[in-house]
Structures are given as C-alpha cells and as structure tokens.
Amino acid sequence: MSFYSQDLVEEIRSRSDIVDVISGYIKLQRKGSNYVGVCPFHNDRNPSMSVNQPRQIYHCFSCGAGGDVFKFVMEYENLSFPEAVKVLADRAGVALPKQEYSKEAKKQVDLKAQIMELNKLAAQYYYYTLRQPAGEQGLQYLLSRQLSGETLKKFGLGYADKYSDSLYRYLKDKGYTDQLLKESGLMQVDERRGMYDKFWNRVIFPIMDIRNRVIGFGGRVMGDGKPKYLNSPETAVFDKSRNLYGLNLARMSRKPNIILCEGYMDVIAMHQAGFSQAVASLGTAFTAQQSVILKRYTNEVLLTYDSDEAGVRAALRALPILKEAGLTAKIINMEPYKDPDEFIKARGAEAFQKRIEEAESSFFFELRMMERGYDFSDPQSKTAFFTALSERLLLFEAGVERKTYTEAAAERYHLTYDQLSSMVSQIGRKTGGLKRAPAPVPAAREQRKKEPENAELRSQRLLITWMSSDERAFRSICKYIEPEEFTDPLCRKVAELLREQWASGRLTPASLFQYFTEEEEQKKVAAMLYDTIPKLSGEEEEKKALQETIRRVKLYSIAWQAEHMDQNDLKKLQEILQRRREIEKLHISLD
C-alpha cells in the first residue's frame, strides 16, 4: 500500500500527534481520557467521534469510521496513502525520498504535478498582467467594484489580456507541450484556430483547494461578450462539484456558520467587509458533494443567493441537499438589493450583520415562496395554499418535529394548531403520506440489532483489545495464545501483525490499518482497537476476567478444530479431547 519504508512512515507518525492533526480539521473537546468531536464522515450533529491519544487512533461510534492519523487525512482530503504521507511529512518537517512508481501510477502523479505547476505559472502570469498597461481595463473594473489592493492580493486576482494566445506563447516558451497544455484546461483547440487560450479579455479568479494550491480558474469577460463568466473545464486536479470558491480561507474562519453565495465577486466583497466565512459554488448548481464538504466545517449554512427568480430557484434546489447532509439552512433576505455585494456597498457591513442575525429558517422561506403562487383574497386559492402547506408539513416525521412546525405555521397564518393539525391528518390519510412516529425500541434491543455478535467472536475481539492496550497485557496473553488459535480470520490477522510488531521491537497498533484495504475491515479493526476493557472492582477481578477470556478463546479454538476435523480420525479426536482437558486445568499467570 505504501511507496515508503515502514521506518519512515513510523517516523512521520511519531511526529504527527493524532489529536493535533485532527484538531486542524474539526473541533475536539477533551472528555475523560479521550477527545470527542462531530464526525466529518457522516451526517451528524452530535460528537460521536472519539480520538484516543495514547493509542493514536480515532473511531466513530455512529458510522464506524476509524483508523490512524494517515487514514483520517486520506478520508478527509480524499487522498491516496502516499499523498497523505506527503501531507503529514510536510507538516512534520520530514524529508521524503524520491519514490519508484508503477508506470501508470507515475504517469498520473506526474500529470497532476505538471498541471499544478502550470496552474501556478498561469496564476502568476495573470496576476502580473493585471498590474501592467495591458491589464489596465481589468484593474479599473476591479477598482470600480471597490476592491482594495489588499483584497486583490489576498485572492490573487489577475487579468487575461485581449489577445487569445498570450498565455499560450508564454507557456510554450517555457518548454511545455501542446498535449499537456490541452490537458491542463488552460487551452482550447479547434481546426481553424489551432490551440488558443481558454481565457482572454477577462478578469481572472484563481480557484484554490483547501491547501491553497491553484486547481482552476474563473474568468469574467470585459464588455458584453458571452458567456459573462467562464470556468476551467474538469481536469486531473479540478472537479467543480467537489470544490468551493473561497473555502481555503473560510475554513479558517472562527464564525459559527458558513455563508453560501452564488458568485466570485460576492465572496470577495464579503471577505473584504469582514465576513470571512463566505464561499461559492463554481458556476454549477450546488451539489451533494459540496454539502458534505461544508458539513466538515460547520453545522449551519446561510444562503445569499440572488433575490431574482433564478436565485430563488437555486436556493430552493439547495435546501433539501443541505438538509440531507445534516446542515441547518437559513436564508439571508437581501431585498431590495440583488446580491450581497450590492447590499454591502449600499448599506454597509453592520446592516448586513443584522440581516444575518435575522436570517429566515428554510421552512418559512419555502412557505414565503409558495405564497407567491396563490391569491389570498380568493377563498378557493387560499384553501389550495393550505392544502399545499399541509402536504409540506407531512414531509416532517410524525411526532415532535411535525408538531413544532405545525404550531409555527398555524401562528404565521392565523390558524389554531388544532385546525391545521386536523387538515394535515386529513390530507395524510387521503394521500397515504401520513408518517407515524416509530415505536420506541428499548436500548438493549436496539444495540443487539445494530451489532449481532456471538460470544465466541466477542471474546476474540476483546482479547485483541487487551493485546493492543498495553505491552504488559500483550506479553501475558502471548504466553498462552498463538495467532492461529483465533478462529475469526480478521482477529487472527490482527494478532499476527501485533506479534510481528512485538518481534521487531515496537508495538504500534495504530499502524495496523495500512494492512487492510477493505473499508469494512478497517472499521472492524478500529472498533477492536478502540473497544473498552470491562471496568471491574479491582486489579484481581480484572486479572480473573482476562484469564477467563484467554481460556474461552483457547476452548473456542479446540471446539472449532473438533467441528472441522475428519470425524473418523479417532487419534486426532483423542488429541483434541486431551488438549481440552489441559486447557480447563491450565493455570494462567499474569504476573
């Protein structure tokens, strides 16, 4: 799995404390001997992820995600193992040797690196051009939008001049091939013109990933050309649906929410006004992948889409996506202005902050937009609205959630709760859409349903937990248990790896994850390593529990052998029975 030696990987691990690293991505709070936080790998609002500093592993008790510091970085930043090693090595100040790759892997790595380098050069070229006579038109446009020199620098804004081959000639002079320039997305090709710049006569907005690397560009045309805004095509390093403009800056904001805008200029204007949590989708409709990314940084998203019809439609499309990701969504009312940029220029940052504080819940925003399609002076149209409202309320789970929203809607439209609730029930019965609250499941039953686990497997997993918890327990257990005595294949593999680690002079359970490639296996290993040893009344009781667990695992192994042996082999059967008697009489010393 790794292109790097185990010694180097372990050096990087030793310099990358898992609590410090994960704290750079999500907020962690100390709870007892561990740290807890909201898991970024599933939709949740509760702190279900636990980080164990002594063992250097994390585990989510809700979705099962777990692993070591490398696995977290891989999952969070969507990286391969070698890429995660490089990220952590750079962070820890560890120099990496040059690596040998397979031909195909090297081709992909080289392509990404070359495109990143081209993007960096292009960004520098555009940045330079904006500040030259050839960029005067672009600079005047940006200054007319009241952007400061500091803001221009902060966002790396640039300009592609009016000639359609300027960047092409600049990069060709540096020795880059046409094929690479085409794959970079910086160029276009047609039969008549050959190869020419993707962006020309446009103000340029570099798009950066969360590690502040330029992965693409957006361009705003000067004059009346079409399209008004143009974005880089998808490349080996740029996927519009998985990135957000300004997130590299917004993720460092200390604000309690993230503001989702429609365009580049809105994000830039808001950052300049002090709203450092602003981001925007990249010229396409807001996506589920983008909502999951936002969930890593916040629990609340405020929408500032344009107040025109297209902006309203975009907001209504985004709301269910945000809700599905477990995010609370609110809408900032910018009327009578079209967008945040206009609002802030006209009314200032203080007035915009007030609009943030008064942001409308997604539910009431949807109702307000629904109202536009009905005439409340016409009884028939008004009744039709209340029918639509009832159907909307049916989307909430029956119980407290639906009751809460029904009460709020009744108050808004001057009805009693009983009147609106009755209408909701009637509509539900007619359409078959009335959701009933599920019967409560006793906690013990729910746990059994969640993780059906027989006593044999439980004993083996518990013994792995003991083996990985401290070296003294490991030495005691290994005097009596061999890896092949674990009947569960995964437990046996973990026991073998722990033995190998011990034989090489170090017991580092966190490094086990690199030996398992299947997601389900990694989750099970994380659960075993993170499991808690039963708390008993004292050291002697804990010794007895461990002794009994060792004995059970050995007896389960004998039982498995008896079940899978040739039943006609009497000699083998006698051996098994003898070994069983020996195990039952075995004195297990843990001193």
C-alpha positions in Angstrom: 0.0 0.0 0.0 2.9 2.4 0.8 5.7 3.6 -1.5 7.7 4.5 1.6 9.6 2.3 4.1 7.9 1.3 7.3 10.6 3.1 9.3 9.9 6.4 7.5 6.1 6.0 7.9 6.6 5.4 11.6 8.8 8.4 12.0 6.2 10.6 10.4 3.5 9.0 12.6 5.6 9.7 15.7 5.8 13.4 14.7 2.1 13.7 13.9 0.1 13.5 17.1 -3.4 12.5 16.1 -5.1 15.0 18.4 -3.1 17.9 17.0 -3.7 16.8 13.4 -7.5 16.1 13.7 -7.9 19.4 15.6 -6.8 21.2 12.5 -9.8 19.8 10.7 -12.6 19.6 13.3 -13.2 20.9 16.8 -12.2 18.4 19.5 -13.0 18.6 23.2 -11.5 16.6 26.0 -13.8 14.0 27.6 -12.2 11.8 30.2 -9.0 10.3 28.8 -10.1 10.8 25.2 -11.1 13.7 22.9 -14.5 13.9 21.1 -15.9 15.8 18.1 -18.5 15.7 15.4 -17.6 13.0 12.9 -17.0 14.6 9.4 -17.6 11.3 7.6 -21.4 11.1 8.0 -24.3 13.4 8.6 -24.4 14.1 12.3 -24.7 16.9 14.8 -23.6 15.1 17.9 -19.9 14.4 18.9 -19.8 10.7 18.0 -16.1 10.6 17.0 -13.6 9.7 19.8 -9.8 10.2 19.5 -7.5 8.2 21.7 -4.2 9.9 22.1 -2.2 7.1 23.8 -3.1 4.6 21.0 -3.1 7.3 18.3 -6.4 6.1 16.7 -9.9 7.5 16.2 -13.2 5.8 16.0 -16.8 6.9 15.3 -19.3 5.1 17.4 -22.1 6.0 15.0 -20.8 5.3 11.4 -17.9 3.0 12.4 -15.2 5.2 10.6 -11.9 4.7 12.2 -8.1 4.4 11.8 -4.9 6.2 12.4 -3.6 9.7 11.5 -2.9 8.7 7.9 -6.4 7.2 7.4 -8.0 10.4 8.7 -6.1 12.6 6.3 -6.8 10.3 3.4 -10.5 10.2 4.1 -10.9 13.9 4.9 -8.9 15.3 2.0 -9.7 12.4 -0.5 -6.1 11.4 -0.8 -4.2 8.2 -1.6 -1.9 6.8 1.1 1.3 8.2 -0.4 -0.4 11.6 -0.8 -1.4 11.5 2.9 2.1 10.6 3.9 3.4 13.6 2.0 0.9 15.9 3.6 1.9 14.8 7.1 5.6 14.7 6.2 5.4 18.3 5.1 3.5 19.2 8.2 6.1 17.4 10.5 9.1 18.7 8.6 10.2 15.2 7.5 12.1 15.0 4.1 10.8 12.3 1.8 13.0 10.3 -0.6 12.1 10.1 -4.3 9.9 7.1 -4.9 9.6 4.5 -7.6 6.1 4.2 -9.0 4.5 1.8 -11.4 4.4 3.2 -15.0 0.7 4.1 -14.8 0.9 5.5 -11.3 3.9 7.6 -12.2 2.1 8.9 -15.3 -0.9 10.1 -13.2 1.3 11.5 -10.4 3.4 13.4 -13.0 0.3 14.7 -14.8 -1.2 16.1 -11.7 2.1 17.7 -10.6 2.6 19.2 -14.1 -0.9 20.6 -14.2 -0.5 22.1 -10.7 2.8 23.7 -11.8 1.1 25.1 -15.0 -1.8 26.5 -12.9 0.7 28.2 -10.6 2.6 29.7 -13.5 -0.7 30.8 -15.2 -1.9 32.4 -11.9 1.4 34.3 -11.6 1.2 35.4 -15.3 -2.4 36.7 -14.9 -1.5 38.4 -11.6 1.4 40.2 -13.3 -0.6 41.2 -16.3 -3.3 42.9 -14.2 -0.6 45.3 -12.9 0.8 46.1 -16.4 -0.6 48.5 -19.0 -2.1 45.5 -20.8 -4.2 44.9 -17.7 -5.5 48.4 -17.2 -9.1 47.6 -18.2 -9.3 44.7 -15.8 -7.7 46.7 -12.9 -10.1 49.6 -13.4 -13.1 47.2 -13.4 -12.0 45.7 -10.1 -11.3 49.1 -8.6 -14.7 50.2 -9.7 -16.1 47.3 -7.7 -14.5 49.0 -4.7 -11.9 46.2 -4.1 -8.8 47.2 -2.2 -5.2 46.4 -3.2 -5.0 44.1 -0.2 -8.1 42.2 -1.4 -6.7 41.8 -4.9 -3.6 40.3 -3.5 -5.4 38.1 -1.0 -7.4 36.4 -3.7 -4.6 36.5 -6.3 -6.8 38.3 -8.8 -5.4 38.7 -12.3 -6.2 39.5 -15.9 -6.0 37.7 -19.3 -5.3 40.3 -21.9 -7.2 40.8 -25.1 -5.0 38.5 -27.2 -6.1 34.9 -27.4 -2.6 33.4 -27.5 -0.7 35.4 -24.8 -0.6 32.7 -22.2 -0.1 30.0 -24.8 3.1 31.7 -26.1 4.3 32.3 -22.6 4.0 28.7 -21.6 5.4 27.4 -24.9 8.5 29.5 -24.3 8.9 27.6 -21.1 9.0 24.3 -23.0 5.5 22.8 -22.3 4.0 20.6 -24.9 0.6 21.2 -26.6 -0.7 17.9 -25.3 0.0 18.9 -21.7 -1.4 22.4 -22.2 -4.6 20.9 -23.6 -4.9 18.5 -20.6 -4.4 21.4 -18.2 -7.6 23.1 -19.2 -5.8 26.3 -19.9 -6.1 25.9 -23.7 -8.7 25.1 -26.3 -8.3 23.7 -29.7 -10.2 23.9 -33.0 -9.4 23.2 -36.6 -9.5 26.8 -37.7 -7.6 28.5 -34.9 -5.5 25.6 -33.6 -4.6 26.0 -29.9 -5.5 29.2 -28.1 -6.1 30.4 -24.6 -9.2 29.3 -22.7 -9.3 32.8 -21.0 -8.7 36.1 -22.8 -10.1 39.6 -22.2 -11.2 38.5 -18.8 -10.6 39.3 -15.1 -9.2 36.1 -13.6 -10.2 34.5 -10.3 -7.8 31.7 -9.3 -9.6 28.8 -7.7 -7.7 27.1 -4.8 -8.1 23.9 -2.9 -8.0 23.8 0.9 -4.2 23.5 0.8 -4.1 26.9 -1.1 -3.0 25.3 -4.4 -4.4 26.7 -7.7 -6.5 24.0 -9.2 -8.5 26.0 -11.8 -9.7 29.5 -12.8 -12.8 31.6 -13.3 -12.9 34.5 -15.7 -15.3 37.5 -16.0 -15.4 39.0 -19.5 -14.7 42.7 -20.1 -17.5 44.2 -22.1 -20.6 42.5 -23.4 -19.1 39.2 -24.5 -20.7 35.8 -23.8 -20.5 33.9 -21.6 -20.2 36.6 -18.9 -18.4 34.1 -16.6 -16.3 31.2 -17.7 -14.7 28.4 -15.6 -11.9 25.9 -16.2 -13.1 22.5 -17.5 -12.6 19.5 -15.3 -9.1 18.2 -15.3 -7.0 15.7 -13.3 -6.8 18.2 -10.5 -10.1 20.1 -10.8 -13.6 18.8 -10.1 -16.2 21.6 -9.9 -18.7 19.5 -7.8 -16.1 18.8 -5.1 -14.7 22.3 -4.5 -16.0 25.6 -3.3 -14.5 29.0 -4.1 -13.1 30.7 -1.0 -13.2 27.6 1.2 -9.4 27.7 1.6 -10.0 31.0 3.5 -13.4 30.3 5.0 -12.4 27.1 6.7 -10.0 29.1 8.9 -12.8 31.5 9.9 -13.9 31.5 13.6 -17.5 32.3 12.6 -20.3 29.9 13.7 -21.6 29.4 10.2 -20.7 29.4 6.5 -22.3 31.8 4.1 -23.0 30.3 0.7 -23.0 32.8 -2.3 -23.6 32.5 -6.0 -20.5 34.1 -7.4 -16.9 35.1 -7.0 -17.5 38.8 -6.5 -20.0 38.2 -3.7 -17.4 36.0 -1.9 -14.6 38.6 -2.4 -16.8 41.6 -1.3 -18.0 39.7 1.8 -14.5 38.8 2.9 -13.4 42.4 2.4 -16.3 43.5 4.6 -15.2 41.1 7.3 -17.4 38.1 6.6 -14.6 35.6 6.2 -16.9 32.6 6.2 -18.2 33.2 2.7 -17.9 30.6 -0.1 -19.5 30.0 -3.5 -20.2 27.0 -5.7 -18.3 27.0 -9.0 -20.6 28.0 -11.8 -22.8 24.9 -11.4 -25.8 24.0 -9.2 -24.9 23.3 -5.6 -24.1 19.6 -5.2 -24.4 16.9 -2.6 -20.6 16.5 -2.5 -20.3 20.2 -1.7 -22.8 19.9 1.1 -20.7 17.1 2.7 -17.6 19.2 2.4 -19.4 22.1 4.2 -20.5 19.7 6.9 -16.9 19.2 7.9 -16.6 22.8 8.9 -20.0 23.9 10.2 -23.5 22.9 11.2 -25.2 25.9 9.8 -25.2 27.4 6.3 -26.7 30.8 5.4 -27.8 31.3 1.7 -27.3 34.6 0.0 -28.4 33.6 -3.5 -29.6 36.4 -5.7 -33.1 37.7 -4.9 -34.2 37.3 -8.5 -36.2 34.4 -9.8 -33.2 32.4 -10.8 -31.6 32.9 -7.4 -34.8 31.8 -5.6 -34.9 28.6 -7.7 -31.3 27.9 -6.9 -31.9 28.3 -3.2 -35.0 26.0 -3.3 -32.8 23.4 -5.0 -30.0 23.7 -2.5 -32.2 23.5 0.7 -33.0 19.7 0.6 -29.4 19.0 -0.3 -28.2 20.8 2.8 -30.8 19.2 5.0 -29.8 15.7 3.7 -26.2 16.4 4.8 -27.4 17.3 8.3 -27.0 21.0 8.0 -29.3 23.7 9.3 -30.0 26.1 6.5 -31.2 29.7 6.7 -31.8 32.4 4.1 -30.5 36.0 4.3 -33.0 38.4 3.0 -31.2 41.0 0.8 -34.1 42.9 -0.6 -34.3 45.4 -2.1 -30.8 44.6 -3.3 -30.0 41.8 -5.7 -26.9 40.2 -4.0 -24.5 40.6 -1.0 -22.1 42.8 -3.0 -24.8 45.3 -3.8 -26.2 45.2 -0.3 -22.9 45.8 1.4 -22.0 48.7 -0.9 -25.3 50.4 -0.3 -25.9 49.7 3.4 -22.6 48.5 4.9 -21.3 45.6 6.9 -23.2 46.4 10.1 -26.5 46.3 8.3 -25.6 43.0 6.6 -24.6 41.5 10.0 -28.1 42.5 11.2 -29.6 40.6 8.2 -27.5 37.6 9.2 -28.9 37.7 12.7 -32.5 37.9 11.2 -31.9 35.1 8.7 -35.1 33.2 7.9 -35.4 29.5 8.5 -35.5 27.3 5.4 -39.1 26.2 6.2 -40.5 29.8 6.3 -38.5 30.8 3.2 -40.1 27.9 1.3 -43.6 28.9 2.6 -43.0 32.5 1.6 -42.0 31.4 -1.9 -45.1 29.2 -2.1 -47.3 32.1 -1.2 -46.4 33.8 -4.5 -48.4 31.3 -6.4 -51.7 31.9 -4.6 -54.2 34.7 -4.3 -55.2 35.0 -0.6 -58.1 37.3 -1.5 -59.7 34.3 -3.3 -61.1 31.7 -0.9 -60.5 28.8 -3.3 -56.9 29.8 -3.9 -56.4 30.3 -0.2 -57.7 26.9 0.5 -55.5 25.4 -2.1 -52.5 27.1 -0.4 -53.4 25.5 3.0 -53.7 22.1 1.2 -50.1 22.6 -0.2 -49.0 23.7 3.3 -50.4 20.5 4.8 -48.6 18.4 2.2 -45.4 20.2 3.1 -45.8 19.5 6.8 -46.3 15.8 6.0 -42.6 15.7 5.0 -41.6 16.1 8.6 -41.5 13.0 10.8 -44.7 12.4 12.8 -44.1 13.4 16.4 -42.3 16.4 17.9 -40.8 17.7 14.7 -44.1 17.8 12.8 -45.9 19.3 15.9 -43.3 22.1 16.2 -43.5 23.1 12.6 -47.3 22.8 12.5 -47.5 25.2 15.6 -45.2 27.7 13.9 -47.1 27.6 10.6 -50.5 27.9 12.4 -49.3 31.0 14.2 -47.9 32.5 11.0 -51.2 32.1 9.1 -53.6 32.9 12.0 -55.0 29.4 12.5 -55.3 27.4 15.6 -52.9 24.4 16.0 -55.9 22.0 16.1 -57.3 23.4 12.8 -54.0 23.0 10.9 -53.2 19.7 12.5 -56.6 18.3 11.6 -56.1 19.3 8.0 -52.6 17.7 7.9 -54.1 14.5 9.2 -56.9 14.5 6.6 -54.5 15.2 3.7 -52.2 12.4 5.0 -55.0 9.8 5.2 -56.1 10.7 1.7 -52.7 10.6 0.1 -51.3 7.8 2.3 -48.5 10.1 3.2 -49.1 10.5 6.9 -46.0 9.4 8.7 -46.4 7.8 12.1 -43.8 8.0 14.8 -41.9 4.7 15.1 -42.5 2.7 18.2 -39.6 3.3 20.7 -37.1 0.5 20.7 -35.5 -0.5 24.1 -31.8 0.4 24.2 -30.7 -3.2 24.7 -32.7 -4.5 21.8 -31.5 -1.6 19.6 -27.9 -2.5 20.4 -28.4 -6.1 19.6 -30.0 -5.3 16.3 -27.1 -2.9 15.5 -24.3 -5.4 16.2 -25.3 -9.1 16.4 -22.2 -10.7 17.8 -21.9 -14.1 19.3 -19.9 -14.9 22.5 -17.1 -16.6 20.6 -16.4 -13.5 18.4 -16.9 -11.1 21.3 -14.2 -13.0 23.3 -11.7 -12.9 20.5 -12.3 -9.2 19.8 -12.0 -8.4 23.5 -8.7 -10.3 23.6 -7.4 -8.2 20.7 -8.4 -5.1 22.6 -6.4 -6.3 25.6 -3.4 -7.2 23.5 -3.3 -3.7 21.9 -4.0 -1.8 25.1 -0.6 -2.1 26.8 2.7 -4.1 26.4 2.4 -5.8 29.8 -1.0 -7.3 28.9 0.4 -8.3 25.4 3.3 -10.2 27.0 1.0 -12.1 29.4 -1.5 -13.0 26.7 1.1 -14.2 24.2 2.5 -16.7 26.7 -0.8 -18.6 26.3 -2.3 -17.7 22.9 -1.0 -18.2 19.4 -2.5 -16.2 16.5 -3.8 -19.4 14.8 -6.0 -20.0 17.9 -8.2 -17.1 16.8 -11.0 -18.7 14.7 -12.1 -15.3 13.3 -9.9 -14.5 10.2 -9.7 -10.8 11.0 -8.8 -11.3 14.6 -6.2 -13.9 13.6 -4.7 -11.4 11.1 -4.5 -8.6 13.7 -3.0 -11.0 16.3 -0.3 -12.0 13.7 0.5 -8.4 12.9 0.8 -7.5 16.6 3.1 -10.5 17.1 5.3 -9.2 14.2 5.4 -5.7 15.6 6.5 -7.1 19.0 9.2 -9.3 17.4 10.5 -6.2 15.6 10.8 -4.3 18.9 7.8 -2.0 18.8 4.0 -2.4 19.5 2.2 0.3 17.4 -1.5 -0.7 17.0 -2.2 2.5 15.0 0.0 1.3 12.1 -2.2 -1.8 11.6 -4.7 0.0 9.3 -2.3 0.1 6.4 -2.5 -3.7 6.1 -6.3 -3.6 5.5 -7.7 -2.2 2.2 -11.4 -3.0 2.6 -13.4 -0.3 4.3 -15.5 -2.8 6.3 -12.3 -4.5 7.6 -10.8 -1.1 8.7 -14.0 -0.3 10.6 -13.9 -3.6 12.4 -10.2 -3.2 13.3 -10.9 0.3 14.5 -13.7 -1.0 16.7 -11.5 -3.7 18.2 -8.6 -1.4 18.9 -10.9 1.3 20.4 -13.1 -1.1 22.4 -13.1 -0.6 26.2 -11.9 -3.3 28.6 -14.6 -4.0 31.2 -14.2 -2.0 34.3 -14.2 -4.3 37.3 -13.9 -3.8 41.1 -10.2 -4.1 41.3 -6.9 -5.5 39.8 -7.6 -9.1 40.9 -11.0 -9.0 39.3 -9.6 -7.7 36.0 -6.9 -10.5 36.1 -9.7 -13.1 36.5 -11.6 -11.6 33.6 -8.5 -11.7 31.3 -7.7 -15.2 32.4 -11.2 -16.4 31.7 -11.2 -14.6 28.2 -7.9 -16.4 27.3 -9.3 -19.7 28.4 -12.5 -19.2 26.4 -10.6 -18.3 23.2 -8.5 -21.4 23.6 -11.6 -23.6 24.1 -13.4 -22.0 21.2 -10.3 -22.9 19.1 -10.5 -26.5 20.2 -14.2 -26.6 19.5 -13.6 -25.3 16.0 -11.0 -27.9 15.3 -13.3 -30.7 16.5 -16.1 -29.4 14.3 -13.9 -29.2 11.2 -11.8 -32.4 11.6 -12.4 -35.8 9.9 -14.8 -37.4 12.2 -13.3 -40.9 11.5 -9.8 -39.8 12.7 -10.0 -41.2 16.3 -6.4 -40.3 17.1 -7.0 -36.7 16.2 -10.1 -36.7 18.3 -8.3 -38.1 21.3 -5.6 -35.4 20.9 -8.3 -32.6 20.9 -10.1 -34.0 23.9 -6.7 -34.2 25.8 -5.9 -30.6 24.9 -9.3 -29.5 26.1 -8.8 -31.1 29.5 -5.4 -29.5 29.7 -6.9 -26.0 28.9 -9.6 -26.5 31.5 -6.9 -27.2 34.2 -4.4 -24.6 32.8 -3.2 -22.2 35.4 -2.8 -18.8 33.7 -0.4 -16.5 35.4 -0.5 -12.8 34.5 2.3 -11.7 36.8 
